[in-house]
Amino acid sequence: MSTGKLAGRVAIITGAGGGLGAECARVLSAHGASIVVADINGEAAEAVAESLRAAGGQALGIRTDVSSEDEVQAMVAQVKERFGRIDVLHNNAAVLDGEQRQRDRDLANLDMDAFDRAIAVNLRGAVLCTKHVIPVMLEQASGSIIFATSGLGVQGDMSLSGYATSKAALLMLPKLVAAQYGKRGIRGNAVQIGLAPQHPLPDALLEIMRDNHCTPELGTPRQIADVVAFLASDESAFVTGSTLVADGGFGSHTPSLVAVRKLFEQMGRNSM
């Protein structure tokens, strides 16, 4: 029998066929959870699930387009039939591939198809998964629903208007879950994710981002996955309706902080 703080739990992680979602799957599996790897890329989902099984865990890969209610409903039914329960839903799926980035631009140049796609996957997908998982959680009077949001949902930027809008809307969903179902044992929280590079980025960009963090280094996917595991477990039993910011302090300070810090360093006040 598996041991760990998530032993006996069943966790659905959307968009887990790669990247941060796959890392969350690995970490939650290591804590003892049975993992459902849901991804629009069915082969990728099964590959992650197989790697978890090879490591001694229980995992099921399911091809799912989270923007389709029929597919989400079928996925949840398959999970219920296989495992009998659903304890954790991590709404991680989001669309941000190269083509989407090129089309999801500033408002005056925004491709509305890209905007609609961002809303359909990032926001509608999270709503649909939550909608169909909640009845299962109500049967067992317990559950933790986690939403992956972003600093782009609270800070303006030069592009990604659709992505930012969807991530801003996700900040409300954990509050709705907490208000509507908290007394019946279901918690809702969001993770506001900062930069945790999964692929190489230009050195100049990394230097700018590192300067604006309040930690010595940028984040890692494992550090984000650890936060998700915390919100999935009983360690966070008194945390609901909230957004936990995991961004190395990037969004916590004024735009002038970096310049002021460097000025103090030049003056010999290294304590800054």
PyMOL commands that set and color helices and strands:
alter all, ss='L'
color gray80, all
select helices_A, chain A and resi 19-30+42-54+69-83+98-103+107-109+112-140+151-153+161-170+173-184+203-211+221-232+234-236+257-266
alter helices_A, ss='H'
color red, helices_A
select strands_A, chain A and resi 10-14+34-39+59-63+88-91+143-150+186-193+242-246
alter strands_A, ss='S'
color yellow, strands_A
deselect
rebuild
show_as cartoon
